[in-house]
């Protein structure tokens, strides 16, 4: 699914930016994932100096122990897998 120059909720599968950012943007992981769900994020080709902030989808969830992670590079990408127990792992 494409996300533009706005905050968005990520979905299972590939999520990619299709617009240059005009501010920091927050992308929220699914709140009720199933074990082994995989979410991929590809930042837009031009972040224009802004950040792509990925945040947990539910109160107790963590992303490799963190509440948020940040993509700072143009076209940066990452893959996360939900492994249960409110944990997303980055790989």
C-alpha positions as CSV (number, residue, x, y, z in Angstrom):
1,X,0.0,0.0,0.0
2,X,1.2,3.5,-0.8
3,X,1.4,6.2,1.8
4,X,1.8,9.9,0.9
5,X,2.8,13.0,2.7
6,X,0.7,12.2,5.8
7,X,0.6,10.0,8.9
8,X,-0.6,6.5,8.1
9,X,-1.4,3.1,9.6
10,X,0.8,0.3,8.1
11,X,-0.7,-2.9,6.8
12,X,0.7,-6.4,6.5
13,X,2.9,-6.7,3.4
14,X,4.7,-3.8,1.6
15,X,4.1,-0.2,2.5
16,X,5.9,2.5,0.4
17,X,6.1,6.2,0.3
18,X,5.0,7.9,-3.0
19,X,5.4,11.6,-2.1
20,X,8.1,13.9,-0.8
21,X,7.6,14.7,2.9
22,X,6.8,18.3,4.1
23,X,7.2,17.3,7.8
24,X,8.1,14.3,9.9
25,X,5.5,11.6,9.3
26,X,4.4,8.8,11.7
27,X,3.6,5.4,10.4
28,X,1.8,3.2,13.0
29,X,2.1,-0.6,13.0
30,X,-1.1,-2.7,13.1
31,X,-2.7,-2.8,16.6
32,X,-3.8,-6.4,16.5
33,X,-1.3,-8.4,14.4
34,X,-1.2,-12.2,14.1
35,X,2.0,-14.1,14.9
36,X,4.3,-14.1,11.9
37,X,2.7,-11.1,10.2
38,X,5.4,-9.2,8.2
39,X,5.3,-5.5,7.6
40,X,7.8,-3.9,5.1
41,X,8.3,-0.2,4.9
42,X,10.1,1.7,2.1
43,X,10.6,5.4,2.7
44,X,10.0,7.8,-0.2
45,X,12.8,8.6,-2.6
46,X,13.0,12.1,-1.1
47,X,12.4,12.7,2.6
48,X,13.3,16.4,2.1
49,X,15.2,16.3,5.4
50,X,12.3,14.9,7.4
51,X,12.0,11.6,9.3
52,X,9.8,8.6,8.7
53,X,8.9,7.5,12.3
54,X,7.5,4.0,12.8
55,X,5.6,3.5,16.0
56,X,4.1,0.6,17.8
57,X,0.4,-0.1,17.2
58,X,-0.7,-0.9,20.7
59,X,0.2,0.2,24.2
60,X,2.3,-2.9,25.2
61,X,3.9,-3.5,21.8
62,X,7.6,-2.9,21.2
63,X,9.8,-2.9,18.1
64,X,13.0,-4.6,19.1
65,X,12.4,-3.2,22.6
66,X,11.6,0.3,21.4
67,X,8.4,2.3,21.1
68,X,9.5,4.0,17.9
69,X,12.2,3.6,15.2
70,X,13.2,6.2,12.6
71,X,14.0,5.9,8.9
72,X,16.2,8.9,8.1
73,X,17.6,8.0,4.7
74,X,15.9,8.7,1.3
75,X,14.6,5.4,0.1
76,X,15.5,3.6,3.4
77,X,13.7,0.4,4.1
78,X,13.1,-2.2,6.8
79,X,11.2,-5.4,7.4
80,X,9.5,-6.2,10.7
81,X,7.9,-9.5,11.8
82,X,5.4,-9.9,14.7
83,X,6.5,-12.8,16.8
84,X,3.8,-12.7,19.5
85,X,4.1,-11.4,23.0
86,X,3.7,-7.8,21.9
87,X,7.1,-8.0,20.1
88,X,8.0,-6.9,16.5
89,X,11.5,-7.9,15.4
90,X,13.5,-5.9,12.7
91,X,15.4,-7.8,10.1
